[in-house]
Amino acid sequence: MEHLEEDLFQGVKSLGVPGFSVAVVKEDQTRWMKGFGLADIVQETPATPETVYMWFSLTKIVTATAIMQLVDQRKLSLDDKVSEYIPNFPMAKKI
């Protein structure tokens, strides 16, 4: 765990992320959790396992995970066009 903690701490520094929290769960039991870096950079509040993060910071992760699960289930392909599933989705126009 010491090596993992050091790698995660270095990740805060090298990625320029203010902070994050990690939990390891196995068979519905929390085995380990820890915060790294800062939860609030202005007040210099450390990140902890109890830190509440803004949801908009997590939506990309949740969306990507759901899409990859659908790819694994062969319900969609990464090469599919968004318009196949959401016909009215506004697309950027090529210039």
Buried (B, 14 or more C-beta within 10 A) or exposed (E): EEEEEEEBEEBBEEEEEEBBBBEEEEEEEEEEEBBBBBBEEEEEEEBEEEBEEEEEEEEEEEEEEEEEEBEEEEEEEEEEEEEEEEEEEEEEEEE
